[in-house]
Every structure is written in structure tokens, then in C-alpha cells.
């Protein structure tokens, strides 16, 4: 709209002598009077896409401003990326009483995976404006409104021409009555203000000065991207892929949705690490699954000790029968024996003398690992090959990938890879394992990762949990970062678990499973495994990362796990992150929160002190919309309680219970 | 980066049979590893421009994210719109201790009016990264770092080739020493880590992976757009333009910078309003200056009772001699006698019978006013003509316009008009008089208005003032909306002034002049004029809008006004809005705040109760950076006090003082 032009020379008073020099050009066509602004939810000015899942409705809002007093209307429009027809729903002013300029409404519903577009439109309703003005004049006792009535008849004529059916006839008669200057004024007024006429006119209204905002995009993924229970195990400790197949039924029976396997590929021999991360392996040590590649193959091969590709296909098929899916680890690094080191040395970093450079984070050396050089000359063939690795597994039925340390690879690579794979298989889910600074974790989520590990394992005090969950449970983070609250990982045995005993495990399970729609357990948790390699370490002693353990699906916590997973599947309130409201508990050892969805309210109270009984007062505020007194049942043990608005006494003894999971009845 | 493609057909496992079908194209060139995000200050994704004034520095910040551990550097670049050379200043991490990803720095300084562009750049410093890694390895006691040293020598060679002067020689020697494999390792390490070498390398570093954000714009206006004291008068009450000329010296002597005149054009006769807004004028009634236009001319003519165009030019020249400027009222409406109604009927709204439609806000009728129809067929000629009106006055030396009710005209018109006029005369200042909803007030500021009237006249309680000023004193509002705190206007005689007596006037003057860099007085305020037309009205009795009054520049409050204007000119802390910090005062009748600039701190304490003495405790917090005990002098009367961090007793009796304006000494 604005064009640069040269400055005019200065004249007598120091001001430009000729006012016609260098003027800004008029707009080409008459501009709209309507300004649509501050749209939500939009992420980074549209550079990245807001995320939702299939079945979600989206609350949208915008500021809409226009000069003058005419009646304005607005709507939100949305459509799947490849369609041309917009769906539409009305927007309404948020503060209608004060004619507030913030408008809101709902996109209802996003019913397919993929990229959706949405925008806000607004327009003037001349007939409604005219009707409003006439109404005020009549109320003020004014007469002689013949000119106004003539205007109204013209507006009705235009609308009538667009209408059909009964509405057309109604509008035609109204126009005639309004235009009839032989009729008494009162009759004409009544015809003009008739509510059914107003309703019909609204249905067929002319959208004056129709203005549309820019369109924004929403990335819609399948529901599993938001909600699921994950179980992680190392196949080599379970008897390889056949052994995992045999355990599937029990794992599915406990209510898990995703079975995540650390890398299942051949493991390098050179510089293999020994048990407990010793720099040198002893004969028989299996090495780290993350030292990927050997003479048997690389990222598209399966470790011979685990089985064959047919075993893998069978595992995937069996899992599908049980409504579970297999998630693989996508770890972009190579052992010294990976075929690519010899086939494609150009993909790796070299020393000046030409030798390959192993991974380092000085002064640490990872001599069993070689990293890709994403900036190498042959980066195109490298990126293609890495994508093909993922597509290989996609072809073998994998639709969930847990990505190892994405924060040490370029963001642009992930953005391209995720889009590429989704283009082939839109249902693919990507979990980012990046324990790093918040800005990078957020950036990875923005470029496309469906889910993210979080700081959850290190948030153990009640206030830490409350602050952290509050942050990720609301926009902007909740618009693009979906948390996965693993209670432990092969790299993270938190001090809290090391020192807390069974009580700690029980409460962490309850918190993870009720605070986040996606949560996970790394095998061993259900047996209260808690011995670190040495004091102060977060590494497990005799970690499965460096040796084979004997494992099977059993442990004292599994009853609780199974119960919790069943409850989560039954209760939609536990299937989203953004519906949490923390409640005062008047004891720092207690964390209390409500989760609401539809007409359902759950209240969780957890004792984060794993050793001592703690008591407190949970305060239920009025804004939860609950009645003054309400019955609730503890879904963990069936006990029933009567709670009330305001103060409710709670006592939790870790010897018998980690917390309450109360379902409000009939509310 | 992403291209749409068709979905591949599904294969055996339900997944696309051919992974090579419909893939997302690789980026054309190797993408950067650096992501620059969340730039501040940017307004509405760059749709509108952030505002600053000449001489301002701008604090900028951005989130900069990159994979890996290499040393990254960043800078902000800026330039006036028409230049090609960027100026540059470094950015630093906000939380350097934790390697935080938020970077900040300063644009220093915006030294000319016009549109400036700025952006953030970031890059990798390979030498600094290499040096850091080498340093860690040496600290960890590692040996045999010959390969590392070879790499370092290569990096030094590349930098040396770019260097000149002493630096080049220094780098050359360092490269030689590092590369010398006949020298002891220790010697080579020392050469590599020598601080002067590091400094030289930084000066001539290669900017690897240089990445730039999008450029944002800043609209820089002259200082008067932010800071000034305004005085409003109706020329017809002062003896016309010659009379105003005679009063100029006194007005300038009181420290006013801008003299604002309501419309000076011919006034219509038909349907002229009478005194006190009577619908029908009596003979001799002058009518409202806002009913613009008569047989003598329209918006580019001067009312014959006021003088001639020569009188006006002389007024402007005299004002310039006194370092004052004349602000005119730009009121886009016509009386029934305006020449344009007959010359250009196509510019106005018509009834169906073809007659012109006077202004209405049903049921109110403004039969002396006709509004332009900005959507008429001939909108282009209308817009041109309206712009030419403003440029006419610009040619006659006017560079400040107070715009009447812009919220009833299209935003797009203002955006175009302001840009058009600024294109001819960049120093033009536009004040928006729009007492309407916040979204529209903000929109007007965004499309270009330099200043805005605000809700100040209705913010009288201490908490109202604190909340409102806090909102406009910080981003985003402070980035684009500059307030002008008129204490009264011809339309607004607040209840507070009506009932408060002289004490109310004194405290409102103090608040306006210290809270906002731009403030104004409508003549009569200095005489405590406080009689409304009738109880409950905000209109003045016998308002100058509808009759001629006898006025001259005198009144009991003028000493205070003069003193305050002098203090404001001497104290930079009072020349910005965004440097205010409200202090607790422990009495709702007291409002206390600090204003800081450079090393200077002012503390204002005002008693908003105009009738009763009030006492309280002003709490000075540590974060103001003041010493535990400090001397201050009250600029209003010279009295000196000793204040301290923490609690300070204050008592203010409206009979003697409205408040304190303390300047901290030697702090």
C-alpha cells in the first residue's frame, strides 16, 4: 500500500513547495473498513503450526475493529489443506454487554489428520444496522421516518433476491409492507421490525465489505500423538524379538498403548563399551545399542541376537492385533564398524589427516560413536539416506519413532525429515528426547515433533510440579508441545526414586499418569529398581544399556499401573493437558489438582513425601462449578467421600496410598 | 520449503508401498543451523511499525537457537530506510551464566526521522569453538593433540588472510607457532590459547553459517511527538488570530510547546446551534467551530471573524520565533453551507430521495453536520481532496494536527493519509482524539497516529491511575501508543474537577505533567473553571464551543503551570512514559511513583483527595538502586528532605500542596 518516493524540495516556510510531489499512491481498490487482528491460536506469526489432534475443537479468537456504529458480524472458517470449500461457524463478541472488540468461537471439529487452514472473516450487516437505527428512532418517539423506510425497503429487496423458499416470500411481503406509503406508519414500522423478518434477513444477508484475515495452519495428528501409555524395554533382556512377542499379551493387558524399543540394530565391536560404561568391553559384553552398526549391517538391519526382519514383522503384526504399536529408536550416530563409515566416509567429520573423528563433548570422548556431519559437501545424499532409514521402518509397520538427542542435529533437518515422512505416512508420531535448554526443546516441538520428553523427572517438589505443569498446560506451549511424562529412563534414575522407596514410585506413577495424557515407564520401575551406579549418579547400576539383564513383565507396582491405565482410558479428563487447575492444599508435601472435561471433574491429591504421612486441607474453589456439597469416589480403591466447596481435610500415608484420584459424582 | 504432493498408495502393511513417491523436496541450498525467533520489539508480526523518537536507543532481544555446542555470536543491525549500509552492535546472552538462549542488545541510536529497519544476525565462530574445546582437553590433562593443533592452524590461516595491520602479523605468528610440530606441545598450546590471539581472531573472524532474521521496521518521529506541553484555546475568545498573536509571548513564557486551536474555518449558518448546544441559534450566536464551511469557504479557508491567511502565516511565524508550534484541528465533517455539499454532492451520504443526509447517532441528530461517505463511488477524489486540505495547512507551516473523532472514519483512510502527508513532511505529528473502545484506540495508534488522547480524565482514584498508567507505560502499548494527558477538554469537565475545587486542579496538573511526557490544558483550567451545564453533565456551562467568551492568559494556577513546565524541560526523567515505577503509599488517597532516567531519580507523591489532608508511608524499594539514606529536594518549593529505603512518612494537605516532586540528590 505504501510506496517509497523522493522528498519534495522545501519551500518558503521550510515546507515542501509542491504538495503533489512524491505522494503515496491511493490503494488500488477501495480498502475495507474492517481490521482483523491478534488471531489466536497462531504460532510465531504463522512460521510454525499450532498442533491439535483428530476430534479436537479449537477455540479461536480475534480482535475485530471497524469505524462507525454499524452492526458487524464475524465467523471463523476452516478447511482441510486440500479442499476448497470452507466450513464456517459464527463468532460472537466476548464482552457483548460492552460491545467488546474481542470475538471468539469454535472450530468444530478437526476430523482428519493433516494440515488444516483457518481464518476469520467479518462483514457489515446493513439491514441489521438499519433496523437497529430505526428501532432507536421509534423508541425516541420520532416520526416522519418515510425516508428511513424507503431505505429499508431497498435493503430488503436486495436480501429477498438472494433468498428462497418460505424466507423469500416472507421477505417479499415485508418489503412490500415497509415500502407501502399508503399504509399507516405504525404498520410499516411493525413490518420492518418483525423478528421473523430479522431472522430471515440474517439468514440471507448480504455480506458487506467482506474482509478475511490471513489464513493460519493447524497440524492435526492422530489422537495417539496426545494420549497414550508407553512401556520401554530392551529386547535383548527379554529373549530377543520372539521373547518380546511372548510378553506382548501381558503388556497390552496392563493397558499400554506403545511399546518402545531402544535401538535394535547391530552393535559395533571396535571400542565397545563394557558393563557399567567401562571404556573397554570384556569378552561377552554386548555393548551399547546406541553404538549402531556392524558387519551385519546398519540402521536398517536387526541385531542377529534379537532375531530377523520376519521376527520384527511378526512382532508388529501381533502388537496390532492387541491394539498396541511398536515405537523404534531413531538414533543418528554410527559405531566404528557401521558400514557407512567405509561406504560413505564423506558423510562424517574428519581430522586434518583424513581420519574419521569420533564423537566428543570435550573433554569427554565417545570413541564408540561417530556422528554425521550434516554440513558435509554430500549433505543431500546423507539426508536422503537418513530419511530412507526411517521410511524403511515405516514400510515395516512402524508409525512411532522416539528420536535420540535431536538437539545435536540441525533443526532444519528435522523440519524436512518430519514433513517428508508425514507426506508418505501422515500418522507417524515423533517423540523428541532432548534434555536441554527450553528454547531448543520448544524449537524442536515447533519444527514438528509430535511429543517431547520434559523436565518431569526432576520436578519432585509440589511447587516444582505445579509451576512446571502450569507452564506447559497453557498457551503458547500447550499449542505446540505435547509432553510425555516418562517416570524414568535408562539414563535417568532420579535421586527422588533412589531414596524414596516404594512410596516414591507409587506417587510418581500417579502424578505422571494423571498430569499428562502421555506418560511412560522404563522396565524396572514396576519392581522399584533404585540402585544407582554410584552415589550422586543418575545412572542405573548394571544398566541394561551395557549388559543383558533377565527381565519379564512382573512387579509389585503392576496392579497400580494396570488400574491407572484403565482409569485413564475411561476418563477423557485425563486425556488432555490443558484442563488442569491446581488447588491449594496448605501443606507443601501435598499437590492437589482438578481435571475437567465435559461434565466430568476429577480431583487428584498426591503426597510427594514418600516416607511420612502428610495431612492438609484441599480447597475447592467456586469456579470449578461444583455444588456446595458433592459426593466423590476414589477410583483407586472405590472408597466414597463427601466433599464440599472450600476446605476438605486430607491425610495420605505412603504406607497405604500415594494419593486420591477422586471422581465427582453427578456433577 | 515444503511442497504439496500426492499420497502414495498403501502397501502390504497398510503403509505406502513406494517410499519414493511424492516426497518433500530437499531445500535448494544447505539450510542454516541457526534459528532466530521471538524478536522484540516487533508489532503485530511486522504489519505495523513500532514507534520511537529521534535520539532514542532501542533495547532489542531475540531467541537464538542452534544445535551442538559451538560458540555462537550475534548482533543487531539497523539502518535508515533508504541507506544500504547496516550499522551493527553486538548482542549478548541475557543469562550468560546458564548459556541462556535469549540474547539482547541495543540499537544506539536512531538519529533521524523516518522509517528505520533492523534485524538480528547470528553466526558460528569456529575458531572460538576450537579454542574452547582445546582448552578443555588441556585442562583435563589430555595429550597428543597434534590433530587438534593442525585444525587450529588451518582456522588461523583463514582468519589471518582476512586480517590487516598488527593483527595480521600477530595471527600469522600464532598460526606458525601452532602448526610447528617440531616445537614442544606446551609451546604450541600456549600460542593457540594466547588471549591477544583470541582477541585478534575475534576481530577478523569468519562468520560461519551467517543467518539473518527478517527485517522489522521502526517509525522514528521527532521528539515533540513524545514530549511537550500543550495549550488549547478558541481564537474567537482571544480576539481572533491577531489576539492570539499578542498572547503568544505569555503562553510561550509559561513553557508551552504547542498551541492547539479548534477549527478556525468558516461556520455554517443553516441549523446553527445556539449557546449551550441549543438546537436553534439566536441572532448573534457564533455556532460551533465544528460545523465547518460557509459561503466564505471550507476547510482551507479562515473564518472572517478570526482574520486572514496572512494573519495565520504571521501567527505561525511568531510562534516559531518563540519555539512554539501551532496545532490545527482536522475535523472531517461539513456544515450544511460547506461549498463541497454543492460542488461535490457525490462525496456525501444521500437519502433514497436524493437529499443529503445529516449526521446521526440514532436517536441523536446533528442537523448542523454532514459526514463524508468514505465508501462513495468517487472515494478517490474525496480522499485526495481531504489529503490536499491537510497539505494546504502543511504548506502554511503547520506540522501538528489534532484529529477530531478519527474512529468514525475508516482506518485505511488514516493509514494512507498519515503516510501520504509524512511522505511530504516527515515531521508532521498527528494526535488522535478518539474516546472509544481500547481496540480502536490501539488500532488508530498502530496505523500511524503519533499521539493519542487517553482515558486519563476519568482516572482519578489512585488505583485507577496506577493500573492505567502501568498498562500504557509498558510494551506492547508503549511501543506504539504515545499518550497526551490533557487535564480537560472543551467536551470533558470531569466530575472530579467539578466537585474538587482548586485542590483538584492542582493535583491533576501535577499528575498529568509528571506521569506523561505529553500533557495539555484547555484554557479555563488555570482559572479553576468548574461549572457544568447541568448536574451530571461533563459539558461546560456557556461552553466556548457555542459562544464567544472573553479570555486572556491569566489564572491562579499559572505559576504552578510555569514551574512544572520548566521542571519538565530540565528533567529528562519526565520526558518518557516507560520509566515509571509505582511505589506503595499505604493510603488509597496517595499515589506515589518514581521516574528514572540516566542517573536521575524523581519521586512524586500526590494526594488525590482534593479536600482533606492525607498522610501515608511511601515505601522506597531496593530495586530503585538508591542508597539506604538519601537527600532529596522538592522541585515545587525547594524544601529538602532526608529519605530512606523503606518507609517514609508523608503528609499532604491540599490547602497548601497537591504533592511532592522530589529530586534525589547525588544518587
Interface residues (C-beta under 8 A of the other chain):
Chain A: X1 X2 X4 X5 X7 X8 X11 X13 X14 X15 X16 X17 X19 X21 X22 X23 X24 X26 X27 X30 X31 X32 X33 X35 X37 X38 X44 X45 X46 X63 X65 X67 X68 X69 X81 X82 X98 X99 X100 X101 X102 X132 X133 X134 X136 X137 X139 X140 X142 X147 X150 X151 X154 X209 X313 X316 X351 X352 X353 X355 X360 X361 X362 X363 X374 X375 X379 X380 X383 X384 X387 X388 X391 X392 X394 X395 X396 X397 X399 X407 X408 X409 X410 X411 X412 X413 X415 X416 X419 X420 X423 X424 X425 X426 X437 X438 X439 X440 X443
Chain B: X1 X2 X4 X5 X7 X8 X11 X13 X14 X15 X16 X17 X19 X21 X22 X23 X24 X26 X27 X30 X31 X32 X33 X35 X37 X38 X44 X45 X46 X63 X65 X67 X68 X69 X81 X82 X98 X99 X100 X101 X102 X132 X133 X134 X136 X137 X139 X140 X142 X147 X150 X151 X154 X209 X313 X316 X317 X351 X352 X353 X355 X360 X361 X362 X363 X374 X375 X379 X380 X383 X384 X387 X388 X391 X392 X394 X395 X396 X397 X399 X406 X407 X408 X409 X410 X411 X412 X413 X415 X416 X419 X420 X423 X424 X425 X426 X437 X438 X439 X440 X443
